[in-house]
Amino acid sequence: MQAANKNSSKLVRAWFYVPLGITIILAVNFGVDSIFYKFNVSFPASVTCMVLLFFALIASESLLGTHKTRKLVNIIDVPAGWSLRWMGIFFTPSFVLLPLSPPIGIFEVMIIIAIFVIGFFIMMAMAAWITRSLQLALGVSRRSRSQRAEELGRQTPDLSTGDLNSPVNAVEALNPTTVLTQIPLPPPKAELWAARISANLDVAIFVGLFAFIGIPLYYSTGYAMPLHLAVNVLAWFGALSVTPKWKEYLHPVLVSSLATVLVIWALAEIRGDSLTTTLHAYRTGAKYIQLWRNATSKQDLLPGAGDVFGTLLDASIVALALPMFQYRRELRTHFISIVIPNVAISVGSLLAYPPLCYACGISAARSLAFASRSLTLALAVPATVNLGGDVNTAAALAIISGILGAVLGARILRWLRVPDDDYVTRGVTLGVNSSAIATSVLLRTDPRAAALSSLSMSLFGTITVLFTSIPPAAAFVRGLVGL
């Protein structure tokens, strides 16, 4: 009975309160985007709302007090915590859609890989050493170490950034140590089945969506969103089930994206559709902003699974304000150590990457895309558009940078002799080089570093977008590649 009550409460939270909260976040996003659209401002509303929410919570703490602000944070955390836990899957569309990219020669591919890998390690080293040197020069490193010791001793975070489908969470209510001795323990089989149902409830829901809604709808009407959505989510669950030993190299974003492409391709062939056709159905361009902006006009464009994930990614970007607020004091203390590396690497990326890539034989459009290599996807796209670069290349570079940081970031920082307790250098370095994907990993492993990473990636992206939004600056960068 206790497990059933907990499951019903979880379902109400997941299928009512979370969608309601996400809708409110998206509505505010849409309002900000509408203002930007009216004044022809090329800047993502999600990043703006993240910054606005962060400062709004700080103002609330000053005006309303800590107790009321904590209640407000707990309310916001219902949709925000959910979106942060699922953040990784929202990056998969960029990889799923890679087959739609323009053809490219093998020689150019090899040059792109070489410049990307070498540049990634150089930028990681620059960010780490600049940040570390600033801390030592400002005398804040020793103080941070004692604060970090307190953080490591605290096991329960304030925000719900744990694993959505963790078996530990699923069977918590069934732990015999929590049951009063007067109440008889449930039979072992009942306990086992309850734990299995609780742990696999989400999988069962999406299997049902695939079999009873997605398949019939796709093969009768051609509308693919429910089918593609179920395939993508089930592929994500499968990628998460990879053993930790292999998961270090087989990142869930890569594994689930590849599995999604193969499965939806096979399903499309059965219907007689090509891979190109089904990928265009996977993302039609009908995100919430386009749908709401054209709500009064007659349009037949329906969202695809990629549009759903893109919509939810906007909510996740806004939700990053919560870990930033949780560690606001650390952000204030280390502000200089965050700003200087971000400005230096942003300017360096704009001035160094495009001419270097172009001189090595990469096309002008793809060379310009390298300027946005390590930006989070929400900021990489407008920055690349401002420069006139190849958006598909920029998206792929941004996602791969994030995955490399998530997989190899900790190891690279050890090679650079960055102490494990230096959360400032870890957060800034990964935020500048690997953006939101690495931040989503830090949310589980090092929340304080995740807060610095969130601010760092936002500041880095904002600086880059601002530079590319200035016509003379954008023209100068384009001139470096002969445009």
Summary of the structure (lengths in Angstrom):
residues: 483
radius of gyration: 23.1
end to end distance: 68.7
largest distance: 80.7
contacts: 1650
relative contact order: 0.14
helix: 80%
strand: 0%
